[in-house]
Amino acid sequence: MAGIGFELKQILKEKSLTSVLKTFGYSAILSSGPWVISMVIILGIGLSNIYLFHTVDSQNVMLKASVTYVSALAISSVYTGFFQLPFTRFIADRMYEKRYYLVLPNFIGMLIVTIVIAFLLSFILAIFIFNTQSNLFILLYITLFTVLSCVWMANILAASLKLYKHVIIFYLLGYIGIFICSIFLREYAIVGLLISFIIGNSIIFILLFLGIIYYYPSVHKGNSNFIRFDIFKGNFGKFYWKLAWSGVLYNIAIWIDKVIFWFTPVVGYVVIDRLHASMVYDFPIFLAYLSIIPGMAIFFFRLEVDFAQAYADFYRAINHHGSLGQIKQHKQRMIDAVKRSIQETLFVQGLFNIFLFLSAKTLFELLLLPKLYLPLFYVDVIGVQLQLGFMSILAYLYYLDRQKEALIYTLLFVFINAILTWISIQMGPYFYGYGYSVTLLILFVASIATLNRILQELDYETFMLQ
């Protein structure tokens, strides 16, 4: 969508170690975005509490704040998942048409819808969940939820900005702001931490918003359009319902195993009012998710540099009456790009996982975690690698506009993950984590077969079934 691949390719042409580190560093941050980086910041705040403030109370406050933040993160990602993929597709289509002047007005319109619904939804949730907390706490939760929802929507356009270096600085400023504020507001306990989260994420959103305003015009042929809601109108085709539900279901699927552990009495417990956590499951899966960054960087680079170019060449050859030989050549380049990206992603992630396995005991000692969690951590790390592979296949299905297949797989992800996670809990501690990992193994293998079939029949379906 963005042409960011071209920018990354230009950096890599310098053929130096620095250029390689810069390229994959940019890829890592742009692909991980607020999701993984916020996890790193929470870990950093937790470590500062452990090593700088050696009190049980500070750790208890941090746990409550983290669970509150994660609940807002989880629910807001599920909620905005309904809009993220349809809006991404809408913006991509407008960029393809070179109607850039429609991007900013529709983004502002989308933000208005996001904020209104986020406020109402978070208000209802806050009243229901936090039945013993102060009005200030509830107000902060509503604000945090709304700000996070806006960050998710702004993040859609973040990688499309040619100011991508600035976008990375925006992320870093925001999350460094969270860390610094958490230290200065420490005496205000959980309220101080929530304010820190709000300040940091607000910095990210405001800077991204200003970058989008700077980069995308809102004036066309003398007419200024500041707010538009074209994605909900029939002017540009129907609303992308399959993409919307795929986004919701995928986000539900990646949280549902955690929720089942949280609310199962054997392994879950109450942290604050109606919010639960699982000491057994949360820390290992949390650390495992942080390991995904190297693989994400490789996949993002290969997708935007290799596949995107081959994909564009394939359809350009079709639209401009290229020869059959040219069309088949570009199709093979697409297939090769897919194979290379998945192989390299899993290879690099696998190497990093081996390093994690070898250093896991030291890591757990550093974080003051019981080594009893190590077997679960190993299983979760493998599961996260499989999720990265499955996520890669989904990205290609969306690229190829196979919305039906993507919807089916995200629906299966929800149900299989829920069922196998529940079964794993019933089977006992030795099987914790296997529900999640086996689910991703099944889906990854099945989705590869589906993608292979689609790619093999791509030229036939392009000409014969349209």
C-alpha positions as CSV (number, residue, x, y, z in Angstrom):
1,M,0.0,0.0,0.0
2,A,2.6,2.5,1.0
3,G,5.8,2.2,-1.0
4,I,7.7,1.8,2.2
5,G,9.4,-1.2,0.6
6,F,11.0,1.1,-1.9
7,E,12.4,3.3,0.9
8,L,13.8,0.2,2.8
9,K,15.3,-1.1,-0.4
10,Q,17.1,2.2,-1.0
11,I,18.7,2.0,2.5
12,L,19.8,-1.6,2.0
13,K,21.5,-0.6,-1.3
14,E,24.2,1.1,0.8
15,K,25.6,-2.5,1.4
16,S,26.9,-1.9,4.9
17,L,26.3,-3.4,8.3
18,T,24.8,-0.1,9.4
19,S,22.3,-0.1,6.5
20,V,21.3,-3.7,7.3
21,L,20.7,-2.8,10.9
22,K,18.8,0.4,10.0
23,T,16.6,-1.5,7.5
24,F,15.5,-4.3,9.8
25,G,15.3,-1.9,12.7
26,Y,12.8,0.2,10.8
27,S,11.0,-2.9,9.8
28,A,10.8,-4.2,13.3
29,I,9.4,-1.0,14.8
30,L,7.0,-0.3,11.9
31,S,5.7,-3.9,11.9
32,S,5.5,-4.2,15.7
33,G,4.0,-0.8,16.3
34,P,2.3,0.0,19.6
35,W,1.4,-3.6,20.4
36,V,4.9,-5.1,21.1
37,I,6.6,-1.8,22.1
38,S,4.0,-1.2,24.8
39,M,4.7,-4.7,26.1
40,V,8.4,-3.8,26.3
41,I,7.6,-0.6,28.2
42,I,5.4,-2.4,30.7
43,L,8.2,-4.9,31.3
44,G,10.6,-2.0,31.7
45,I,8.4,-0.3,34.3
46,G,8.0,-3.6,36.1
47,L,11.7,-4.1,36.2
48,S,12.2,-0.6,37.6
49,N,9.8,-1.4,40.3
50,I,11.6,-4.6,41.2
51,Y,15.2,-3.2,41.2
52,L,14.6,0.5,42.2
53,F,11.6,0.2,44.6
54,H,11.9,-3.0,46.6
55,T,8.4,-2.9,48.1
56,V,5.6,-5.4,47.8
57,D,3.2,-2.6,47.4
58,S,4.9,-1.2,44.3
59,Q,4.7,-4.6,42.6
60,N,1.1,-5.0,43.6
61,V,0.2,-1.5,42.2
62,M,2.2,-2.3,39.0
63,L,0.3,-5.6,38.6
64,K,-3.1,-3.9,38.9
65,A,-2.1,-1.1,36.5
66,S,-0.7,-3.6,34.0
67,V,-3.9,-5.7,34.0
68,T,-6.0,-2.6,33.7
69,Y,-3.9,-1.4,30.7
70,V,-3.9,-4.8,29.1
71,S,-7.7,-5.0,29.4
72,A,-8.0,-1.6,27.6
73,L,-5.4,-2.8,25.1
74,A,-7.2,-6.1,24.4
75,I,-10.8,-4.8,24.2
76,S,-9.8,-1.7,22.2
77,S,-7.9,-3.9,19.7
78,V,-11.0,-6.2,19.3
79,Y,-13.3,-3.2,18.9
80,T,-11.1,-1.3,16.4
81,G,-10.4,-4.5,14.6
82,F,-13.9,-4.1,13.0
83,F,-12.7,-0.9,11.3
84,Q,-8.9,-1.4,10.8
85,L,-8.9,-3.8,7.8
86,P,-11.8,-2.2,6.0
87,F,-10.2,1.2,6.4
88,T,-6.9,-0.1,5.3
89,R,-8.5,-1.5,2.2
90,F,-10.4,1.7,1.5
91,I,-7.2,3.8,1.9
92,A,-5.2,1.4,-0.3
93,D,-7.9,1.7,-3.1
94,R,-7.8,5.5,-2.9
95,M,-4.0,5.5,-3.1
96,Y,-4.2,3.2,-6.1
97,E,-6.5,5.7,-7.8
98,K,-4.1,8.5,-6.8
99,R,-6.9,10.3,-5.0
100,Y,-4.8,11.2,-2.0
101,Y,-7.0,14.1,-1.1
102,L,-9.6,11.7,0.2
103,V,-7.3,10.1,2.8
104,L,-7.2,12.8,5.4
105,P,-10.9,13.7,5.4
106,N,-11.9,10.1,5.7
107,F,-9.3,9.5,8.4
108,I,-10.8,12.3,10.4
109,G,-14.3,11.0,9.8
110,M,-13.1,7.5,10.9
111,L,-11.6,9.0,14.0
112,I,-14.9,10.7,15.0
113,V,-16.7,7.4,14.6
114,T,-14.0,5.6,16.6
115,I,-14.0,8.1,19.4
116,V,-17.8,8.2,19.8
117,I,-18.2,4.4,19.9
118,A,-15.0,4.0,22.1
119,F,-16.3,6.5,24.7
120,L,-19.7,4.8,24.9
121,L,-18.3,1.3,25.0
122,S,-15.6,2.1,27.5
123,F,-18.1,3.9,29.8
124,I,-20.3,0.8,29.9
125,L,-17.3,-1.5,30.5
126,A,-15.8,0.7,33.2
127,I,-19.1,0.9,35.1
128,F,-19.5,-2.9,34.9
129,I,-15.9,-3.9,35.6
130,F,-14.7,-1.4,38.2
131,N,-17.5,-1.5,40.7
132,T,-15.4,-0.4,43.7
133,Q,-13.1,2.2,42.0
134,S,-13.3,5.9,42.2
135,N,-14.9,8.2,39.6
136,L,-11.4,9.4,38.8
137,F,-10.2,5.9,38.1
138,I,-13.2,5.2,35.8
139,L,-12.6,8.5,34.0
140,L,-8.9,7.6,33.4
141,Y,-9.9,4.1,32.1
142,I,-12.4,5.6,29.6
143,T,-9.7,8.1,28.5
144,L,-7.1,5.4,28.1
145,F,-9.4,3.2,26.1
146,T,-10.4,6.0,23.8
147,V,-6.8,7.1,23.3
148,L,-5.6,3.6,22.5
149,S,-8.5,3.2,20.0
150,C,-7.3,6.3,18.2
151,V,-3.7,5.1,18.2
152,W,-4.8,1.8,16.6
153,M,-6.5,3.7,13.8
154,A,-3.7,6.2,13.3
155,N,-1.2,3.3,13.2
156,I,-2.9,2.1,10.0
157,L,-1.5,5.1,8.1
158,A,1.8,5.3,10.0
159,A,3.7,3.0,7.7
160,S,2.3,4.7,4.7
161,L,4.0,8.0,5.6
162,K,7.3,8.6,3.8
163,L,8.2,10.3,7.0
164,Y,8.6,6.8,8.5
165,K,11.8,7.8,10.3
166,H,9.8,10.4,12.1
167,V,7.1,7.8,12.9
168,I,9.6,5.7,14.7
169,I,10.7,8.7,16.7
170,F,7.0,9.3,17.5
171,Y,6.7,5.8,18.9
172,L,9.9,6.1,20.9
173,L,9.0,9.5,22.4
174,G,5.6,8.2,23.4
175,Y,6.8,5.1,25.2
176,I,9.8,6.9,26.8
177,G,7.2,9.4,28.0
178,I,5.3,6.6,29.6
179,F,8.4,5.3,31.4
180,I,9.5,8.8,32.7
181,C,6.0,9.7,33.8
182,S,5.6,6.4,35.7
183,I,8.7,7.3,37.7
184,F,7.6,10.9,38.5
185,L,4.0,9.9,39.2
186,R,4.9,6.8,41.3
187,E,3.6,8.3,44.5
188,Y,0.1,8.4,43.0
189,A,0.1,4.6,42.7
190,I,-2.3,3.1,40.1
191,V,-3.7,6.5,39.2
192,G,-0.2,7.7,38.4
193,L,0.5,4.8,36.2
194,L,-2.8,5.1,34.3
195,I,-2.0,8.8,33.7
196,S,1.4,7.8,32.4
197,F,-0.1,5.4,29.9
198,I,-2.5,8.1,28.8
199,I,0.2,10.7,28.4
200,G,2.5,8.5,26.4
201,N,-0.2,7.1,24.0
202,S,-1.6,10.6,23.6
203,I,1.9,11.8,22.5
204,I,2.0,9.0,19.9
205,F,-1.5,9.8,18.6
206,I,-1.0,13.5,18.4
207,L,2.4,13.2,16.6
208,L,1.0,10.6,14.2
209,F,-2.1,12.8,13.5
210,L,0.1,15.8,12.8
211,G,2.3,13.7,10.5
212,I,-0.8,12.5,8.6
213,I,-2.1,16.1,8.3
214,Y,1.3,17.2,7.0
215,Y,1.6,14.4,4.4
216,Y,-1.9,14.1,3.0
217,P,-3.7,17.0,1.3
218,S,-7.4,17.8,2.0
219,V,-7.8,20.3,-0.8
220,H,-8.7,19.2,-4.4
221,K,-9.3,21.6,-7.2
222,G,-10.0,24.5,-4.8
223,N,-12.5,22.5,-2.7
224,S,-11.6,21.7,0.9
225,N,-13.0,18.5,2.4
226,F,-12.1,18.3,6.1
227,I,-14.4,15.5,7.2
228,R,-15.8,12.6,5.0
229,F,-17.4,9.3,5.7
230,D,-17.0,7.7,2.3
231,I,-16.1,4.2,3.7
232,F,-19.7,3.9,5.0
233,K,-21.3,5.1,1.8
234,G,-22.0,3.4,-1.5
235,N,-19.9,5.9,-3.5
236,F,-16.8,3.6,-3.5
237,G,-18.5,0.2,-3.3
238,K,-20.0,-1.7,-0.4
239,F,-18.5,-1.8,3.1
240,Y,-16.0,-4.6,3.5
241,W,-17.9,-6.7,6.0
242,K,-15.7,-9.8,5.6
243,L,-12.6,-7.8,6.4
244,A,-14.3,-6.2,9.4
245,W,-15.3,-9.5,11.0
246,S,-11.9,-11.0,10.1
247,G,-10.3,-8.2,12.1
248,V,-12.6,-8.7,15.1
249,L,-12.2,-12.4,15.1
250,Y,-8.4,-12.4,14.8
251,N,-8.1,-10.1,17.8
252,I,-10.6,-12.2,19.8
253,A,-8.6,-15.3,18.9
254,I,-5.2,-14.0,20.1
255,W,-6.8,-13.1,23.5
256,I,-9.2,-15.9,24.0
257,D,-6.7,-18.4,25.5
258,K,-5.6,-15.7,27.9
259,V,-9.2,-15.0,28.9
260,I,-9.9,-18.7,29.5
261,F,-6.9,-18.9,31.8
262,W,-7.9,-15.7,33.6
263,F,-11.4,-16.9,34.5
264,T,-10.6,-20.6,35.2
265,P,-10.5,-20.9,39.0
266,V,-7.6,-23.3,39.1
267,V,-5.2,-21.0,37.3
268,G,-6.8,-17.5,37.4
269,Y,-7.5,-15.1,40.2
270,V,-9.0,-11.6,40.8
271,V,-6.6,-8.7,40.5
272,I,-8.9,-5.6,40.6
273,D,-12.7,-5.8,40.8
274,R,-13.8,-7.9,37.9
275,L,-10.4,-8.0,36.1
276,H,-8.6,-11.3,36.4
277,A,-5.1,-12.6,35.6
278,S,-3.2,-15.8,35.6
279,M,0.1,-15.9,37.3
280,V,0.8,-19.3,35.7
281,Y,0.1,-18.3,32.1
282,D,0.5,-14.5,31.7
283,F,4.3,-14.1,32.3
284,P,5.4,-16.9,29.9
285,I,3.1,-15.9,27.1
286,F,4.0,-12.2,27.6
287,L,7.7,-12.9,27.3
288,A,7.1,-15.2,24.3
289,Y,5.3,-12.4,22.4
290,L,8.3,-10.2,22.8
291,S,10.3,-12.7,20.9
292,I,8.3,-12.1,17.8
293,I,10.1,-8.9,16.9
294,P,13.0,-10.4,14.7
295,G,10.6,-12.5,12.7
296,M,8.1,-9.6,12.2
297,A,11.0,-7.4,10.9
298,I,12.0,-10.0,8.3
299,F,8.5,-10.7,7.1
300,F,7.6,-7.0,6.9
301,F,10.6,-6.3,4.8
302,R,10.1,-9.2,2.4
303,L,6.4,-8.5,2.1
304,E,6.9,-4.8,1.3
305,V,10.0,-5.2,-0.9
306,D,9.8,-8.5,-2.8
307,F,6.1,-9.6,-2.8
308,A,4.6,-6.1,-3.2
309,Q,6.8,-5.5,-6.3
310,A,6.0,-8.9,-7.9
311,Y,2.3,-8.4,-7.1
312,A,2.3,-5.0,-8.8
313,D,4.1,-6.3,-11.8
314,F,1.8,-9.2,-12.2
315,Y,-1.4,-7.1,-12.3
316,R,0.3,-4.4,-14.4
317,A,1.1,-7.0,-17.0
318,I,-2.5,-8.1,-17.0
319,N,-4.0,-4.6,-17.2
320,H,-1.5,-3.5,-19.9
321,H,-2.0,-6.7,-22.0
322,G,1.3,-8.3,-21.3
323,S,2.2,-11.6,-22.9
324,L,1.3,-14.9,-21.4
325,G,5.0,-15.5,-20.7
326,Q,5.4,-12.2,-18.9
327,I,2.3,-12.9,-16.7
328,K,3.5,-16.4,-15.8
329,Q,7.0,-15.0,-15.0
330,H,5.6,-12.4,-12.6
331,K,3.3,-15.0,-11.1
332,Q,6.3,-17.2,-10.4
333,R,8.1,-14.3,-8.8
334,M,5.2,-13.8,-6.5
335,I,5.3,-17.5,-5.5
336,D,9.0,-17.4,-5.0
337,A,8.7,-14.2,-2.9
338,V,6.1,-15.9,-0.7
339,K,8.3,-19.0,-0.2
340,R,11.4,-16.9,0.5
341,S,9.6,-14.7,3.0
342,I,8.1,-17.6,5.0
343,Q,11.3,-19.5,5.0
344,E,13.4,-16.6,6.1
345,T,10.9,-15.4,8.7
346,L,10.7,-18.9,10.3
347,F,14.4,-19.4,10.0
348,V,15.4,-16.2,11.7
349,Q,12.7,-16.6,14.3
350,G,13.8,-20.2,14.9
351,L,17.4,-19.1,15.4
352,F,16.3,-16.4,17.9
353,N,14.1,-19.0,19.7
354,I,17.1,-21.3,20.1
355,F,19.0,-18.4,21.7
356,L,16.0,-17.8,24.0
357,F,15.9,-21.5,25.0
358,L,19.6,-21.4,25.8
359,S,19.4,-18.2,27.8
360,A,15.9,-18.7,29.3
361,K,17.1,-19.7,32.8
362,T,19.3,-16.6,33.1
363,L,16.4,-14.5,31.7
364,F,14.0,-15.9,34.3
365,E,16.5,-15.2,37.1
366,L,16.9,-11.6,35.9
367,L,13.1,-11.1,36.0
368,L,12.8,-12.9,39.3
369,L,10.4,-15.4,37.7
370,P,10.0,-19.0,39.0
371,K,11.8,-21.5,36.8
372,L,8.7,-23.7,37.2
373,Y,7.3,-21.6,34.3
374,L,10.1,-22.6,31.9
375,P,8.4,-25.6,30.2
376,L,5.3,-23.4,29.5
377,F,7.6,-20.6,28.2
378,Y,9.2,-23.0,25.7
379,V,5.8,-24.2,24.4
380,D,4.6,-20.6,24.1
381,V,7.7,-19.5,22.2
382,I,7.0,-22.2,19.6
383,G,3.4,-21.2,19.5
384,V,4.3,-17.6,18.9
385,Q,6.5,-18.6,16.0
386,L,3.7,-20.6,14.5
387,Q,1.4,-17.6,15.0
388,L,3.9,-15.4,13.1
389,G,3.7,-17.9,10.3
390,F,-0.1,-18.0,10.3
391,M,-0.2,-14.2,10.4
392,S,2.1,-14.1,7.4
393,I,-0.3,-16.4,5.4
394,L,-3.3,-14.2,6.4
395,A,-1.4,-11.1,5.2
396,Y,-1.0,-12.7,1.8
397,L,-4.6,-13.7,1.7
398,Y,-5.6,-10.1,2.3
399,Y,-3.1,-8.9,-0.3
400,L,-4.7,-11.3,-2.8
401,D,-8.2,-10.2,-1.8
402,R,-9.2,-13.6,-0.6
403,Q,-11.5,-12.2,2.1
404,K,-13.6,-15.3,2.5
405,E,-10.7,-17.7,3.2
406,A,-9.2,-15.2,5.7
407,L,-12.6,-14.9,7.5
408,I,-12.9,-18.7,7.7
409,Y,-9.4,-19.1,9.1
410,T,-9.9,-16.3,11.7
411,L,-13.2,-17.9,12.8
412,L,-11.4,-21.3,13.1
413,F,-8.7,-19.6,15.1
414,V,-11.2,-18.4,17.7
415,F,-13.0,-21.8,18.1
416,I,-10.0,-24.1,18.0
417,N,-8.0,-22.0,20.3
418,A,-10.8,-21.8,22.8
419,I,-11.6,-25.5,22.7
420,L,-8.0,-26.7,22.9
421,T,-7.0,-24.2,25.6
422,W,-9.9,-25.5,27.7
423,I,-8.9,-29.1,27.1
424,S,-5.3,-28.3,28.0
425,I,-6.3,-26.8,31.3
426,Q,-8.4,-29.9,32.1
427,M,-5.5,-32.2,31.3
428,G,-3.3,-30.5,33.9
429,P,-0.2,-28.2,34.3
430,Y,2.0,-30.2,32.0
431,F,-0.3,-29.4,29.1
432,Y,-0.7,-25.7,29.7
433,G,0.1,-23.7,26.5
434,Y,-0.3,-26.7,24.2
435,G,-3.8,-25.7,23.3
436,Y,-2.6,-22.4,21.9
437,S,0.5,-23.9,20.1
438,V,-1.4,-26.9,18.6
439,T,-4.1,-24.5,17.3
440,L,-1.5,-22.5,15.5
441,L,0.2,-25.6,14.1
442,I,-3.1,-26.8,12.6
443,L,-4.0,-23.4,11.2
444,F,-0.5,-22.7,9.8
445,V,-0.3,-26.0,7.9
446,A,-3.8,-25.7,6.6
447,S,-3.4,-22.1,5.5
448,I,-0.2,-22.9,3.7
449,A,-2.1,-25.5,1.6
450,T,-4.8,-22.9,0.9
451,L,-2.4,-20.2,-0.1
452,N,-0.5,-22.6,-2.4
453,R,-3.7,-23.6,-4.2
454,I,-4.7,-19.9,-4.6
455,L,-1.3,-18.9,-6.0
456,Q,-1.2,-21.8,-8.4
457,E,-4.6,-20.9,-9.8
458,L,-4.2,-17.2,-9.7
459,D,-3.8,-16.5,-13.4
460,Y,-6.7,-18.8,-14.2
461,E,-9.0,-17.2,-11.7
462,T,-7.9,-13.7,-12.7
463,F,-9.0,-14.3,-16.3
464,M,-11.8,-16.9,-16.1
465,L,-13.7,-16.1,-12.9
466,Q,-13.9,-12.4,-13.0
